[in-house]
């Protein structure tokens, strides 16, 4: 009987309930911290993926720029860039030959009178 009174003591019951509330609050705080850590981990994963994509883009761009610089160091490369920039020739065209247009000659339509004039030049 004394044991029953000890178990049902209002102070002891209040202490147990208070302890349960404190433990529940501690669990809520821990779960909140874990949730925040999870969100930060997801955000950092997304940022890392974005940074890796930017790094690969920059690496490709650096490779392209290095090849462009190497091309510009040669006479042929400079000439090609100038041709593209000033629209002088198409890409890959090696030689431009400018042909002067031929002066137009009158058509040789001979009439009867022209033949007579040729035949009788002295007249």
Secondary structure, 3 states (H helix, E strand, C coil): CHHHHHHCCHHHHHHHHHHHHHHHHHHHHHHHHHHHHHHHHHHHHHHHHHHHHHHHHHHHHHHHHHHHHHHHCCHHHHHHHHHHHCCCCCCCCCCCCCCCCCCCCCCCCCCHHHHHHHHCCCC
